[in-house]
Amino acid sequence: MNEARTWTIPEKINTECKRFFNPALIQNGLRFFKLSRVSISFKKGSAETYYIVSGIVRDDRAHETKIVYKKRLEGTEEGPFSSNCDCHLWREKSHCPHVVALFITYQVQLYLEERGEEVSDGIDSGLPPIVINSSFGVNVAEYGTILAGAHQLIGAPAAPTYSSLQYLLHNKKVVPFPMPETFKGKLQVHLSPDEKVKFKYHSSPLEKATAEISIFENLYIFNWKDGSVFHIPSDLKILIQRIRLNMFSYSINDILCNIQELDLFSQVEVFIDNVALEDIKTSHPKCRITLAPADKKGLLHASLEFFDDSDLLVVPNEFFSFFTFNHGILGHFKKKQDAYDFVLAVKDSLINGNENYKKFIVSANKKIKAQSLLAEVAKDRESMVYDQTNKLICLYNNQTVKELFLAMIQHFGDQFFRYAQLDQEVKKIKYDVQPNVVFQGLSEFHRAVSLMGIEIFYDRHEISKWNSRIRFERRSSSTKWFDLELNIDQDDLAVILEADLEAGMVIAKKGLILLSKEQKDLIRFMQKYTKYEAVETQTKIDGSQSFKKFILPFNRARIFELFELRKLGIDGALNEEDIALCEKLSNLTEMPTYPLPREIDGVLRPYQTVGYNWLRFLYEHKLGACLADDMGLGKTLQTIAFLQSIYDKIERVLIVCPVTILLNWEKEIQKFSQMDMHIYHGGSREFPHDKKIILTSYGVMKKESEAVFANINFDILVLDEVQHLKNVRSLGAFSARKINANFRVCLTGTPVENDLSEFYNILDLSIPGIWGDLQFVRAVSNQKTRGIARRTASPFILRRTKAQVLHDLPPKIENNVYLELNEEELKFYQQNIVSIRSRINSSTTSAKYGEILRGLLQLRQNCLWQNRTNETHYKNIDSTKIEFLMETLETILEEGQQAIIFSQFTTYLDIIQHFFREKHWKFSRIDGSQSINKRQEQVEQFQSGKTPIFLISLKAGGVGLNLTAASYVFIMDPWWNPAVESQAIDRAHRIGQKNTLTVYRPIIKNSVEEKVLKLQEEKKQLFSDLLSTDDDQVFSGRLTMKDFEMLFN
C-alpha cells in the first residue's frame, strides 16, 4: 500500500471522535472513510461557533446522514453534538457508523484545508488522491498495476461496471468512463526481482511514459492523468492475463519468455531494474557438459553449464531449467514415471509438431508455460534469458537448445532426467544418473553435440578419441596355417583391456576416450586375440615406446577376417596373394569354369552350373561352402554334380540330412550320377568301408559322432538342411564339429531364422575357424555387426532366389483370407482373452513367461477349432476355418486339382481328417509318427494322383519333400516365423511345378492371428542384412516380451 492509503488520522481528530463516539463505533466509521464511501453534499458554519454537515454514506445502500455541532451547548446536559441517519442502527444518543464516517470526513477536510493540501495532495506525489471532496468518484490504491475487476476500484459500489462509474483523476477532477480508443504507442513493462510488475504507457515515441495508469483486467488501459482509455490488443491481452494469474510466481524470465513467444516487442517496451532492455549488456553463452563420479555411490554426476567469453557461468537456458524437479515442471507429477512419459511426449512434439504433452499436465499455469517454452524453442531465432547476478541478457540459439534436448533423450533416454535439479546458486543444471545410462549413448551423443560446438569433460579432462597404432607382422608359412605377430603399445593395450564396449568408451589415465563403432569392432578382435588366441607374449622396446608382441596362429580360412581388419586400418597381416584371393572371392563374376561330369551334362540350369563352378572353386582353394539357394532350386542336384566331378579324386564323403529326406538323396544320386553310395541308418546298421558316399541322418550322427565318425577322415562333409544344427550349443552342432573333413558343404534355404549367432554357427560349420574360436564370438546383432558378418562370409555363401533365376516357374499367388468367428465362437474367444490376461497379471515374474506361452497356444487353437463342451466327440467341434476349408476343397476337387493342407497341430489334422472321411475323400498324411518308408509311400501316392489331398504336419513334413503335383496350399495356422511357412510352400513351388500355385492363409479377423501377421512384417531385417538378394524371404527373431504384449493387446 502507498503512503496516501496508510495515512494516519491525526491525533487531534482522534481526540474529537472520542468525545462523541465509543471506540467500536469509531472503528466502523473509519472503515467507510478509508473505502471512500462518504460524499459530503452540504456544509455550513465552522468549528468556532457551529456547523451543519450532511452527505451520503454508501453501505448496503446510500444512507442520508447529518451532523450538527453547537459550541454554545458545551457543558450542558443536552450536549453540543447531535446527528441523524436513515439507517436502522442509528440512535439519538449512540448514533451510528455512518454518522462517525461523515464526522471524520469533515474533520479531515478541515485538517487538510488548514495545512493547505487540498489542491496539491497527490498531484505530484505519484500516488492516487484521497476521496474527501464533495464530488464522489472511484480511484485505485496504486498506479501501474492490474485490476482483477471494477470491484477493486476504491469507492466502487457493489457489482459495478467500468462504464457506470465516475473516476477521480490524479488532479482530483471527476470524469465519467469515456469511449475507449484504439491502442497506439507502447506499454512499458517494468521488471525487478524483488518487486511486482509495474506498467507505464505512452501513446507516442515523443511522449514521456505515463506512470499514472491502471490496467483493467486484460481489457483497457486507463490513464488517470487525463481520463483516456485504450483497448488492449488481442496478443497483449494474453500477456496481461498470464501476468495477472501468476502475479506472485512469475519471474523476470517467465515474462520475457511470454513476450518473445507472443512477438510483442512492437507493442511492449521492457525495463529491468529501470534499465531499458536494449541497453542491457548481451552475451551468446557457450555450453559444456561435465561428468564425474557422484557423491552417492553407483551414480554419475552430470551437469549442464553455460558460460560467456570470459568463462563466467551464466544463468541456464529456461527450457532446460523447466525440465527439473525443484524448479521446473517435473516435480509437478505425482509419479516419476509420469514425468518421464511427459519428457518423451515433449520429444515427440518437437519432432512431429503435435501437442500430446498437454494431456500430462493438470495445472493450467504449467500448461501455459510449457506451451510458451515449446513454441519459442521451435522458432528459428534466439531466446532471451536475464542473468540477475551479472546484469546480463543471455541470447540462446533455439535450434541448438532443441537439438541438444533431443540428443539427450535419444542417446541417454528419459531416465537421464531422474534426478534433474537446477542449482541457482552455482548456475548449473545437475543430473545424477546411472553410469550405464550415460556411457551407452555417450559416443553417439558426443558426435552429435560436437557439431553444435558443445564440449564434454570427464573428471576435468576433455573427452578425446582413440588413435590406435596397432600393427601386424606376418611370419611366412607354406601350409594353410601361419603365425601373426600382433604389436600393441602400452597406451593401446590399456584401451583394449579396459574398454567398456557396451558403453563405447574407456576411462584412461588421460581421461575418458570415446570409441566409434568401427573401433569397438576392432577392440573385440584385439581382445579375442590377446586374451584367448595368443600362444606367446613378449615385450619389446622401440626407442622410448614399449610394445607388447602377441604370437597368433591363424587358419587361412580366416584371411577374410584379416581383410576386414585391413579395412579398419590394421595392416601387415595379409600378403599380396591373400589380398588378391579375398578380392577375387568377393567378386564371383571372375570365377573360373570347370568341365561338367558326363552324367550331368545338359541337366543343370545356368544358375545351377554357376553353383557347381562355385563349389569347385572353393574346393580347389580348400576353404568351405554354404549353398543357401532358395528352397526348390536344386541344391541337392548341384552338390551331386560337384561330388561326381571329383569322384575319382576322393576316398570318402559323408552326407548328413534329416531322416525324412534320406530316400530322396538316394534316388537323386541314383538318377543323376554313377556314384556308389550306402545309407547308414536303421537298427542293424554297419558302417561300410568299401563305399565312397555315405548317407546318414542327424540322429545317427549325434549318437555315433565319437564312436564311429570321429575316427574317420572324410574328404568332404555335406550337411543338408543344416538349420537343424543352428544352435551352436546343441548336441548336433557339437557332433558335426567332431567329424574330420578336408572340405565342408552346408546346404540350407534359411541360413538364419532366429538370430545372428545361428548365422555365425552355420558359417563356422561350413568353414571352421572363419570367426576364430566360436565360444568367444558375441552375437551382438546390429547394423554394424551384421554388415561385418555379411562381408566376412560373402565369399563362402551363395544364395539365389526363385524370383532371380526361375523365370519359367509358374507364379505363386498368396491369399490371406479373412474370416469372422460366429457369435458363439467369438464370445468363447473373448472370454478366454480375459481369463488369460488375468492369469498373466496375477502370476509371478518367473512364471509369467510360461503363462504367456500357454495363453498364446490356447488362443491360436481357439482360432482353429473350439469344443465348448466336456465331451470329446467330433460333433461338438465348431470351426469357421474347417467350414471354409471344406467349401473351398469341394470346388478344387471338382476341378480335378490337388491340394496340401499344413498345420502345426496333429490334433487339428485329426479333426480335419474326420470331416474328410465323412465326405469319403481320399487323402495322404505325414506326421511325426511314421517311418521313412511310410512317408515315402504317402508322397508317391500324392505325386501319382492317387490321393488328391495331402495332410502334413509342419514339423514332420515342412522340409525336404517334393510335392509338385499340388496346385493349392492351405496354411491353416500362421505363425511368427515366416521361414517355416516358406519352407512348407516350397514343397510345391519348386522345379517341376507346372501349374500356378495358389496359397490360402485363412486368418481370423480381430484375433491373435492378425497380430502374428503383423509380427512377421516386423522381423525381416536380419535376413536381408546378411544375404545380398532382393528376395522377399524374411527373418523373424525370437519373440520378445514386447512381441508377446503386442499379441495379447
Summary of the structure (lengths in Angstrom):
residues: 1049
radius of gyration: 46.0
end to end distance: 62.4
largest distance: 156.9
contacts: 3292
relative contact order: 0.04
helix: 41%
strand: 23%
